[in-house]
Amino acid sequence: MATAAETTSILVLTDSMQRQSVLKLISDNGHQKLVADHKVSFVYKPVKPSRFAAVFDPAKSRDLSIDRNRSSALQMVETQKQNLLDVEKRIGNKGYKVLLVEDNPVNQKVLVRYLKKVGIVAEIAADGVECTEAVFSKPPGFYSLILTAIKPAARFAGWEKEGKHTKLPIIALSANVMSDVQEKCVAAGFSDYVTKPVDFGDLSNAMSKYF
């Protein structure tokens, strides 16, 4: 008849350092056979349902065997990847050039990285002066769109009218969420606006109107 020691499995909640100590303790006390017979299992902290699944539900037939947060996060990542591919297919790699007017280095990196991922070439201007110099130094139509957190829009109105150039679309990045923000942006010469923090879905939809 089998003894309790022969039929009982041991599950140890531990971390990697403690695991080594437990294994040494087992060895020092002559219980190596427990390890050899896979009677001792370790679950690392912090404990999650999926970590117990390897012991109690190896077939993963129960919902709790999958961490819900992890599953949701993975699904979100996949959705974001698909959205990037959709945007790239719609407006990317078609020669569009965006002039990004932003003085915050972190915002610059985030926006330029996004534009690059969807296949849009981006140049950076740190302020209105650099923006104006960049636009006036290039032939009309060089930039497909200006994406800006400041207000250079009115500076181009006379230039466009005088030269009979096609209006250069300018999208404002605004932290203002008041109901009249759209009217104010139009009055200031902007074509459209996207609220901050920037939702890339909203941004891609706004840009798509003018590409």
C-alpha positions in Angstrom: 0.0 0.0 0.0 1.4 3.4 -1.0 2.3 5.8 1.8 1.3 9.4 2.1 4.8 10.4 1.2 4.6 8.4 -2.0 1.2 9.9 -3.2 1.4 13.5 -2.0 2.7 16.2 -4.1 4.3 19.4 -2.7 3.6 22.8 -4.2 5.9 25.5 -2.9 5.1 29.3 -3.3 8.5 30.9 -3.6 10.8 33.1 -5.6 13.9 32.0 -7.5 16.3 32.6 -4.5 14.1 30.7 -2.1 13.7 27.9 -4.6 17.5 27.2 -4.4 17.3 27.1 -0.6 14.4 24.6 -0.7 16.1 22.3 -3.1 19.2 22.4 -1.0 17.1 21.5 2.1 15.5 18.6 0.3 18.9 17.3 -0.8 20.5 17.7 2.7 17.7 15.7 4.2 17.9 12.8 1.7 14.7 13.5 -0.1 16.1 13.9 -3.7 13.6 11.2 -4.9 10.8 13.7 -4.4 12.3 16.0 -6.9 13.2 13.1 -9.3 9.6 11.8 -9.2 8.3 15.3 -9.8 6.6 15.4 -6.5 7.8 18.9 -5.8 6.6 21.9 -7.9 7.3 25.5 -7.5 5.0 28.5 -8.2 6.8 31.9 -8.3 5.4 35.0 -6.7 3.4 37.1 -7.4 1.0 34.3 -7.7 -1.4 34.3 -10.7 -4.1 31.8 -11.7 -2.2 30.9 -14.9 0.8 29.8 -12.8 -1.3 27.3 -10.9 -2.7 26.1 -14.2 0.6 24.2 -15.0 -0.1 22.1 -11.9 -3.9 21.9 -11.5 -5.1 22.4 -15.0 -2.3 21.5 -17.5 -4.9 21.3 -20.4 -6.0 24.9 -19.6 -9.6 24.0 -19.8 -10.7 26.6 -17.3 -11.0 30.3 -17.7 -9.0 31.0 -14.6 -6.0 29.3 -16.2 -5.6 32.4 -18.3 -4.9 35.7 -16.6 -7.7 37.9 -17.7 -5.6 41.1 -17.6 -2.9 39.5 -19.6 -5.4 38.2 -22.1 -7.0 41.6 -22.5 -3.5 43.3 -22.8 -2.5 40.9 -25.6 -5.8 41.4 -27.4 -5.3 45.2 -27.1 -1.8 44.9 -28.6 -3.0 42.8 -31.5 -5.8 45.4 -32.1 -3.3 48.2 -32.1 -1.0 46.4 -34.5 -3.9 45.8 -36.9 -5.0 49.5 -36.6 -1.4 50.5 -37.6 -1.5 48.2 -40.6 -4.9 49.6 -41.6 -3.7 53.2 -41.4 -0.5 52.4 -43.2 -2.4 50.8 -46.0 -4.8 53.7 -46.3 -2.4 56.7 -46.1 1.1 55.4 -45.7 4.0 55.2 -48.1 2.4 57.5 -50.6 4.9 60.3 -50.4 3.1 62.4 -47.8 5.3 64.7 -45.7 4.1 66.1 -42.4 5.7 69.1 -40.6 5.3 68.5 -36.9 5.5 71.7 -34.8 6.1 70.6 -31.2 8.5 72.0 -28.6 8.2 69.0 -26.2 10.9 66.4 -26.9 8.8 63.5 -25.5 5.8 64.5 -27.6 8.1 64.8 -30.7 9.4 61.3 -30.3 6.0 59.7 -29.7 4.4 61.4 -32.7 7.3 60.9 -35.1 7.5 57.3 -34.1 3.8 56.9 -34.8 4.0 58.6 -38.2 7.0 56.5 -39.2 5.1 53.3 -38.3 2.3 54.2 -40.6 4.6 55.2 -43.4 4.5 59.0 -43.3 7.6 61.1 -43.5 7.8 63.7 -40.6 10.0 66.8 -40.1 10.2 68.7 -36.8 9.9 72.4 -36.1 10.3 73.5 -32.5 8.2 76.7 -32.7 6.3 79.0 -35.0 9.4 80.7 -36.4 11.0 77.3 -37.4 7.7 76.2 -38.9 7.3 79.4 -41.0 10.9 79.2 -42.2 10.5 75.5 -43.1 7.3 76.1 -45.1 8.6 79.3 -46.9 11.9 77.7 -47.8 10.2 74.8 -49.6 8.2 74.9 -52.8 4.4 75.0 -52.5 3.0 71.5 -51.9 6.3 70.2 -50.4 4.5 69.5 -47.1 1.2 67.6 -47.3 0.1 68.8 -43.8 1.2 70.6 -40.7 0.6 69.1 -37.3 1.0 71.6 -34.6 0.6 72.4 -31.0 1.0 76.2 -31.6 -0.7 78.7 -33.9 1.2 79.4 -37.1 -1.9 79.0 -39.3 -2.6 82.7 -39.9 0.9 83.3 -41.2 0.3 81.2 -44.3 -3.1 82.7 -45.4 -1.7 85.7 -47.2 1.1 83.6 -48.8 -1.4 81.1 -50.1 -3.8 83.7 -51.4 -1.1 85.8 -53.1 0.5 82.8 -54.8 -2.8 81.1 -55.5 -1.4 78.0 -53.8 -3.5 75.2 -52.6 -4.4 75.6 -48.9 -1.9 73.8 -46.7 -4.0 71.7 -44.2 -3.1 72.4 -40.6 -4.3 70.2 -37.7 -4.1 71.6 -34.2 -3.1 69.5 -31.3 -5.2 71.0 -28.5 -5.5 70.2 -24.8 -8.7 72.3 -24.8 -11.8 70.1 -24.6 -14.4 72.9 -24.4 -17.3 72.7 -26.8 -16.3 75.8 -28.8 -12.7 74.6 -29.5 -13.6 73.7 -33.1 -14.9 77.1 -33.8 -11.9 78.8 -32.3 -9.5 76.6 -34.3 -11.3 77.4 -37.6 -11.2 81.1 -36.7 -7.5 80.8 -36.1 -7.0 79.3 -39.5 -6.7 75.6 -38.6 -8.3 73.0 -40.8 -9.0 70.6 -38.0 -8.0 69.7 -34.4 -7.2 66.6 -32.3 -7.3 66.7 -28.6 -4.4 65.9 -26.3 -3.4 63.4 -25.1 -3.4 62.4 -28.7 -5.5 59.3 -29.6 -3.8 57.9 -32.7 -7.1 56.7 -34.1 -8.5 60.2 -34.0 -5.2 61.6 -35.5 -5.2 59.1 -38.4 -8.9 59.9 -39.2 -8.1 63.7 -39.1 -5.1 63.3 -41.4 -7.0 61.0 -43.8 -9.4 63.9 -44.6 -6.6 65.8 -46.2 -4.5 63.1 -47.8 
